[in-house]
Structures are given as C-alpha cells and as structure tokens.
C-alpha cells in the first residue's frame, strides 16, 4: 500500500486565550451520531405524556441540518442560503434562550459539518474556511484556517483519544487539529492501493481510540466505482494508513464501529462489479481487515444514515427512499431479526420515509427510537412527522405532525430528536429545514420537581480514560452500581454504603463504550456513558 503522510505545524493561527481543557460531553448526543463510534445511542429517556411544542426558534433561518446536545444546551448549525446575514451556529439553553451565536464568523457550509460539544458547553465547529472553538460564553478560544486542507467541504467532526480533531472532506484530504491549541497537526490524502489519484469521503469518519475509519470513493472520474473502507492511525503529529477494504462505491452513510467490527453500506462487493447495495460487517484484525458478513439491501433502496446499535443486541437501519420499514439484524452473523413497518404505525395520509438519523434512548429499561419522516417518493408533497417508537412493543410512543404539505426530503433536518434536561425535566430538540429549531416536551410540566423525580448528580472521571475511574456524588448515598457494555452484558457490580465517592478499577475490560449505572435505596437513578481506551 502506498503510504501518504504529511506532517507540519500551522502557519496561521489566531490569537489564543487562556487554555481550557476540552472534554467531549458524556451526556446527551454531543456530536453527530452521539459518540466517536457513531452508535447513535443516548442514555436519556424521552418525555412520555402531554407532548407538545414547548419552544421554536430561528424560524427565519433555513436548512438546520445538525444539532448536538450535552443535556444542558443544544447547538445547531445552519445552511442559510436564503439570508447570508443570519448566523450559521446558534446555541440554545433548555428554555430556548440564545446563549451565543457565531456572529457571522462561519459561512453556510457549517451546516454540512456536525460539531462537538464539551462538558462545559464549549463548541468546536468547522466550515470551508475555518475551524473554531467557542468557549461556553461564546468567546473564541481559537480559530484556525482550513486552507492547509484545501478549503474543501468538511464532513462532521470526530475526536481521537489523544486529542486530535478529525475532519474528513469532500473533494479533499483528511486533516487533524489539536483540540486544545487548534494547531493543524497533520493532513493525509488517502490512497489505499490506487495507482493514481486519491480517495475522498462523503461521510463522517468513525473513531475507536486513535484509529479512524473512513468510507471513501475515488475522487474525480470513477468509472469502475472504486470505493474503500480505510483505517488510519493518528498520533499528535501524523496520520498513517494501515489497511484498505475495497468495495463498490458509493456509500450513503457513515461507518459505525462496535468493538472491533465496522458496519457500513456500499453499492456492491467488488469495484467494477454489479450494483447490489449491501450492509457490510468488517472486522479490524489490527493490520488487516476481514469480511464477516454482508446483507443485501432491498432492490431499489439504499442507506442514507449509519446503522444504529440496539443496546439489547443487533443493529437497525432503514432503506430509503420508500421501503417504509426499519430492519434489525444480528450484528454477529447478519441474520434477520425483525422489521418494524413504521409507515403503517404512523398512519399518515401518505406514505412516508425516514429522512433523519435515528437515535436510540436507553437507560437499562425500555429502549426508544426517535426520527423524522417526510413524504416518500414518488410523492412530492404530503404529511411529515417527528416520531418516537417504543422498541419493546414496536408501537408509537408519540408522534407530532410537523406539516400537512411538506416537500419530499425537505422538512426534517439530518439530525434526529435529541434530549435536553433541566431539574429532571427532559425535552427533545430537533432542527428542521423550513421551521427553525423545535423543542418538544410535556406541556403540563414546569421545571420544578420533587426530589424523587431527580436523577443523582454524578461526576465520573477521567472519561474517556484507562478504566481507573473515580465517581463522585453530590451527597452521600446508599445503593448499588453496575457497569454493562452496549449489548447489555453486566461486567462489574458493587455496593455504595453512605458514600459520596467511589473508586472503580475497570482497566482489565476491553477498550470500548460502557454504561455506568447507579440506583439508590430511595429509587433515584443515574446512568453515564463511559469510554475506556
């Protein structure tokens, strides 16, 4: 394989304020697809009763394509093609108040690039000209030109364990930036086994530790539909290709990595071969990949969003444009488990198709899935909804009609409904194409709650870390804790006896994502996503 690694220091960097450590938030969905592995999993549970529109903001903007949350705030990016004077990044609090905006620093390509939210409310976002880190008060921590990456359209941001912000681009290279200083540390044009040219990507890369997974297609003319899943190792000063898995391009979704397996879609098994869209499961063996299984996507359909991990086991995906069903497969062998005919459940006046990412909410009890739907082709106008499904009963948890005259593919943003919380009250926020940012919740609830509704205020650190974990509670509690992996397997348990702090050694566990759970004698609960790398 031809190696292609470039390492350098940034030549143009704006003035830097006093450094503050950026830690990707553990709660909510602080980036595209919720975490670095792109699992689309959240540990919060959506509201259940008296659902209505609580607030709506930025209705004069258009194309709100991405939102991300850290439970306290929601940051949304826009592609304001109709009005260039409107900000392209806006951060809201629980009640819809605007905390800060980008003040027109970003151009409208920021709407195509999902951002990162820190625990402290800081935000890192990119467009074709700059990568910018905003502090929680909206001031700029650093601002770096992306000209060294060719000024190409950035895909959504991801973050490695060693603190490198990874930005892949359409028509250009993959670039890495130090999260603390903003310095561009390396750039690579992936080549795999190509003899000429390089690979570009149309998708967000997945990250496991310090390894990045890219779904690529050959740039420029590509008559044989050359595509590849490429792995890249990242250090604080360089990026190096490790292995390539070729397939027929293109891929409509981003890759999802679960433990050592990468799940993705492609138009066929072999470049230049017949177009038979498939879901792939490929194992990372360290220095080489191996194909585990493939699953044929129904004829005439394809994926437009990543597969979604079910915490009970298996993966979900939805074929577009007009299949009308969610499909669940066994992640180990690719065997079919079940389908949910969401078109029938929603019972709209017209056929609908999912037009967003899907997010699964799971706190150890009932799993729920959120998404948005618009009219399915060949219809051009019809009803559009935001929907939350109960995946235990395969029924509608609730739905909200967004429009009776929605344009196909146009009235729901790319991101699904995401949670935001205050004093135990959970709401769901979503960006839309034509209706701004919308927040849904229990319209009968106020922000005042009695003690038994409140989760346990908990701090868990370092996270991500090596497995040696300190957990602090706001006050002394009695109860139990347990740790389970994303398949539900319990890997550690223990008692908490009148303590406000515990130390746990999980360093022997496999490096991946886990859920840390606590239940007190009074019935209060909390759950945190924990990453061991």
N, C-alpha and C positions, 0 to 999 in steps of 0.2 A: 504494500500500500504506500502510495506517495504521501509523505508527511508534508504538512504545510503549516508551519507555526511561526508567528511573528510576535515579538515581544518588544515593547517600548514604553516610555513614560510620556504622559500627556504634556503637550507644549503650551496649551492654552487652557487655563483653569481660572475661574473667577475667584474673587476674594472669599476666604473661608472664615466662618465664625467659629467660636469655641466648639471643639468637637464634642458630640454627644453620641453614645453608642446606639446604633440602630439594631433593634431586635425585632424580627418579624413577629407580629402578634400571634398568640396561641389560640385565641378565641375568635369566633365568627368565621368569615372567609376573607383573610387579609390579602388575598391575591387571586388571580384567575384560577379557577378550579380548586380554590380553598387552600391548597398546600403545594409544596415543591414537587410532590409525587403526582399531582393532578388527580387526587382521589375524588374530588367533589363531595367530601364528607364534612359535615358540621355537627358539633356536639350539642347544639341547641335544639329546642323543640318549638315549632311554630305555634302561634295562638290558635285557639280552637273554636271560640264562640263569639257571636255578635260581630262578625268580621265586616269591616267597612274601611273606607278610605279615611285615614287619620290626617294626613297632610299630603300636599302636592306642591312641588317647587320647580322652578325653571321651565315653565310651560312655553316660554317664548324661545327656548332652545330646541334644537333638533338633533336626532341621532345620538341619544345617550346609549352608548354601546357597552360600557363596562362600569360596574360598581363593585366595591370591595368594602368590607367592614372589619372592625376589631371589637365588635359588640357595643362600643361607646359611640363611635362615629361611623358615617358612611361617606366614602369618597367616590365620586362619579366623574367619568371622563366623557367628553362630547366631541362630535364632529360637526361643529357649527358651520355648515357650508352656506346656509342662507344669511347668516349675520356674523361676519368676522369680528365684530366688536364684543360679542358675548364670550365669557371665559370658557375655556375647554377643560378645566378641572375645578370642581366645586366640592367642598367638604361640608357636610351637614351634621348637626347633633341629633339626639333622639327625637326632639320635637320639630325638626325641620328647619331650625335656625342655621343660617350660614356661618360657619366658623371661619373659613377663609377660602379664597379662590386663587387662581394662578396669576390674576391681574394681567391677562393677555400676554404672558411670557411664552406660553405654549401655542403652537399652531394647531389646526384642527386634525392633524394626523395623530394627535394624542388620543383621540377617540378609538383608534385601532390598536392601542397598546395598553393592556391592563397594567395596573400599578401595584405597588407594595405598600402596606400599611404597617407601621410599627406599633409596639405595645403602648408607646407614649402618645400616639396619634400623629406621628410624623408620616410623611408620604413621599415615596420616590416614584417619579413618572418620567416618561420619555416621549419625544416626538422626533421628526426627521432632522431637527437641528440641535436639540439639547437633551441631556438627562439632568433632572433637577431633583434635589432632595429638599423638601419643605419641612421645617420644624413644626411642632404641634400648634404654634401660634401663627403659622403662615409665613414667617420669615424664611429666608433661603439659607440653608446650611451650606450647600454648594451647588454649582451649576457648571456642567461640563459640555463642551461642544461634541457632537457626534460625527463631525466631519471626518475623523480618522476611521470611521466605519462606513465611509462612502455616502453618508447622508441618505441612506436607504430607509424605507418604511420599517420601523421597528415592530416586531411582534411583542407580545406581552412579556413582562419582566419575570425572571426567576432568580433564585438566590442559592448559592452553594454553601456548604458547611464552613468553608474557610473565608466566607465573607465577600465573595465575588458576585456582583450583579451580572446576570447573563442576559444579553439582548441579541436574539437572532433577528435577521432582517430579510425582507423580501427583495430579491434582486441584489443582495449584498452579503456581507460576511456575518460572522458571529463575533460579538465584542464583549469584553469583560471589564467591569468597573469596580473599584474598591468601594464598598458601601460606606466607609467612614470618611474618606477623603474625596471621593468622586473621581480619582485618577483612573484614566483608562489604562489598564494593565496589559491587555493583550487583545489581538484580533486574529481570527483564522478564517480562511476561505476553505470550507470542507471540500475535499476532492475524492475521497474514497479511492476506488480503482479506476476513476475516469482518466483517460489519456489526454483529454483537452477539456478546458473549462473547469467549472466548479459547481457544487450543489448550492441551491438556495432553499429557503424554507418558507412555507405559508402558515406555519403553526408555531405555537408556543412550545419551547423545549421543556421536557420533564427533567427533574434533578433528583439523584439519590446520592447523598453525601457530597462528594466533589466530582461526581461523574454526571455528565449532561447527555441527554438522549434527544436527537433531532430527527424529525421526519423531513426528508429532502426530495427535491427533484432537480434535474439538471437545468441550469439557467439557460435562457435563450431558447433557440430551436431545440426541440427534444423529440424527434420523430419516432424513436423507439421507446418513448415513455420511461426513461430511466429514472427510478426512484430508489431511495435507500433510507434505512434506519441507521444512523451513525452515532457511535458513542465517542465522547470527548472527555478526557481528564483535564481538570482545571487546577492550577496552582495559583498563588498570588502574583505570579509573574508570567505565566504562559498557559497555552492550551494545546493539547496534543490529541490527534485522532488515535483511537485504539482499534476499533473494528467497524465493519460495514455489513449490513444485511440488505441485499438488493431485493427490490420488488417492483412491480409495475406501478408507476405514478399515475394519478396523483392521490394524495391523502387529504381527506376533507376535515380531519380532526387532529387534535394534539395527542401525543402519546401519554399513556398512564403507566406508571411503574409501581408494581406491588411486590415488595421484597426484591427478588432478582429477576422478575418477569415483566416484560414491557408489552402492553396491549395497544394496538393501533389498527387503522384501516388502510387499505390500498386497493387499487383497481385490478390487481391480479398478482399471481405468484411470481411471475418472471417478467422482467423488462422485455418489451417486444412481443410478449405472449398475448393470449386472448384477454379481453377485458371481462373479468369475472370478479367484481368487487368482493372483498373478504375482510373479516376481522382476523387479525394475526395475534398469536401469543408467542413471543420470542424470549428465550432465556439468555441472560447475560452470564456467561461462564468465566468472566474475568478478562481473558484475552481474545475471546471469540464468542459469537452468538450461536444459538441452535434453535431451530423451529420446533415448537411444542405442538401446536395445532393451528388450524385455520377453520373458519366458519363462513360459508357463503352468505352474503347479504342478499335479501330478496331481489329478484330481477327488476331493473329499472330504478332501484333505490341506492342511496349511499349515505354515509355518515357525515354530519356537519359539526359534531361535537364529540368530545372524548367519551370513552366508556366510563361508567360510573360504578365505583366499588360499592357493593352491598355489604354492610357490616356483618350480616348473618351468613355471608358467603355468596360468591358469584359476582358477576358483573352485569350491568344494564347498558343497553344502547337503544337508540331509536333510529330506524331507517327513514330517510326523507327522500322525496317530498310528500308522498301521500300514502304511506303504509298504514299509519293510524294506530300503531301498536308499539309498546315497549317490549323489548326482548331481554330475557335473563338467561345467561349461560353459566355453566360450571367453569370457574376460572382455571381449574387444574387440567381438565381434559376437553373443554369446549363443548360439552354435551348440553343440549337444550334443557332448560329447567321449566320456564313458563313464559307466557306472554300476557300483557295487560292491554286490552283494547280501550285505550284512553278516549278514542273518538266516540265510542258508544257511551262511556261513562259521563263524558262532558255533555253529551246530548245537545250539541249546538244545532242551529238551524241549517248549518252547512258542515261539510267535512272539514276537519282542522288538522294541522300538523304542528308538532313542536318546533319552535323557532328560537329556542334559547339553550343554554347549558341546562343540565338537570343537577340539582343538589339534593343529597340525602341527609336528613336530620335524624340523629340517633343518639340517645343518652343511655342506652342499655335496655330500653323498653321497646316501644313501638317505633319502627322506622317510618319516616315520611319523606316524600319526594316532591320538590317544587319545580315548576316550569311555566313557560308561557306558550300559548298556541295562537296561530293565525290561520286564515283560510288556506286550505290545501289546494294545490293546482289540480285541475285546470281553472279553478275559480280565481277571480281577481279581486273580488270584494266579498265580505261576509263578516261573521262574528269572530271576535278574538277574546281570549280569557287568560287570566292568571289562575293557576291550579295548584292545589296541594293534595297529593294522594296519600292514603294510608296503605302502606305496603304489606301490612299483616293481613288486612281484609280485602285488599285490592278494590277499595272504594274511594269515592271523593271525600276528602276531609273538609275542604271548602273550595269554592271557585268564585271568581269575581269577573263579571263581564266588563271588558275594557272598552269594547266598541261593537256597534252593530254593523258598521260599514268600514271595517279595517281592510287595508290593502294587503294582499298576499306578501309575506316576508317583511312587512314594514311597520307593524305596530307593537312589537315587543323587542327590547334590546337583546344583545347577545347573552347578557348575564341573567341568571335566574333570580328568584326572590331570595334575599339574604337577610339574616337576623340582625337586629339591633336591640339592646336591652338597657333598662334602667329600673332599679329597685324591684327586680323580679318581673317586670312587665316586658314581654317580648313582642316585637313588631317585625314585619317583613318589608323590605325595601326593594324596589326594582326600578331600573332605568327603562325608558321606552323610546321609541323612535319619534313620536309626534306629541306625546303628552308629558314630557319632562320626567321628573323623578317622583315616584308614587310610593307612599308608605301605608301599609295595611296593618290593622290591629283590632283588638277588642274595643269597640267604641264605647262600651259602658264602664271600662276601667279607667281609673286615674293612676297617677304614678305613686300613690300612697298604698302600701301593702302592710298587712300584719306580719309578724315575724315568721310565721310558719310558711309563708309564701317565698321567703327569701332563700336564695342559694347561699352556700357557705363562702364567705370571702376568702379566697385562697391564692397564694403566690407559690409557684413552683419554678425552681431554677437550679442549675443552668438549664435552659431549654431553648434550642437543642443542646445536648450535652453527651457525655460519655456513659451515662447511666448512673452516676453517683448524684443523687437528687436530694435536695433539701425542700421540704414542703412546709410553708408557714400559714397558719390560720389567724384570722383577725382576733380570735379569743380562744380560750381553752374549750375543747370539745371532747366528747366520748363517742366512739363509733368504730367503724371498720373502714378499711380501704382495700381496693383491689386494682390490679392492672391487667388489662386484656389487650390482645392485638386486634387488628381491624377485622379479623374473622370471628371475633368473639371468644377466642380461647383465653382463659384466665392464666396468667403467667406469674402472678405474685399476689399475696394477700397479707393482711396484718390488722392488728387492733390498735386503736387510738384511745388512750386512757388519760383523760383530764390533761391533755397536752395542747399546746398551741404551735408546736413544731415537731416534725419527724424527719428522720434521715433514712433514705432507702438506697440500697445498693442493687442496681439492675444492670450492672456492667457486663454480666455474663449473657445477657439477652442478645438476640440477633439485632443488627442495626436496621431499624425501620421505625414506623409510627406505632405508638401505643396510646391507649386511653387510660388515664388515671382517674379512678372513681372513689368518692367518699360518701358514706351515709352515716348520719349521726343517730343517736338514740331517739331524738325528737322527730326524726324523719326528714331533716334537711339534707339536701343532696348537692353535689357538685361533680363536674366532670371536666377534665382538661386533656387536650391533645398534647402528647409528649413525643419528641423525636430523639432517638438515640442514634448517633453517627460515630 
